[in-house]
Amino acid sequence: MNEPSGNGINQEEIHKQLLERKMLKGRPSRARYNKVHATLERKWRRRELKSDRMMREIVDELWEQFAGSPYSWCGFYLWGPSGRELILGPHRDKPCCSPLSLDGVCGKVAQSGESMIVPDVKVLGGAYVECDPSTVSEIVMPVFDHKGKIVGVFDVNSAEKDAFNDMDQRWLERILKSFQEVGRPE
């Protein structure tokens, strides 16, 4: 069964390589993030700029590219009227917690203005606000208005451990920076 093929690689090795390629096919890459960024900028040049619609377009474009590999959920949380909680904004895919207290990762990012990658949410223990028990890792970035004031966060969850890295952070922050500059979220 594990006969070598014509190039000296056995069938088991070929099968393993094909599985690895299939798994990597949906993974984020610079090219795929660049495609999302370019698509959003084209849309934003052609239309009246409305923050709600633009946030929806960010969520939809990212979801189209990365749903299931590795994204299991993505969306915005915006400051609530009291300033002591975050309210769910445009998001995909399933319903999520709202309002969110400021005790979890999203709240910490909203208060600090610093992005956070969490490779394994279990290590946070009680400091993690669980909305979906299938979430294993997440990345959260602050969302700023045109004056540099934090208006909320953008949160991406995954059912995979270590799903996000510095490349994801850089590209997501770049997309959000374009939104800040073009969309002027308020």
Secondary structure, 3 states (H helix, E strand, C coil): CCCECCCCCEHHHHHHHHHHHHHHHCCCCHHHHHHHHHHHHHHHHHCCCCHHHHHHHHHHHHHHHHECCCEEEEEEEEECCCCCCEEEEEEECCCCCCCECCCCHHHHHHHHCCCEEECCHHHHHHHCCCCCCCCCEEEEEEEECCCCCEEEEEEEEECCCCCCCHHHHHHHHHHHHHHHHHHCCC
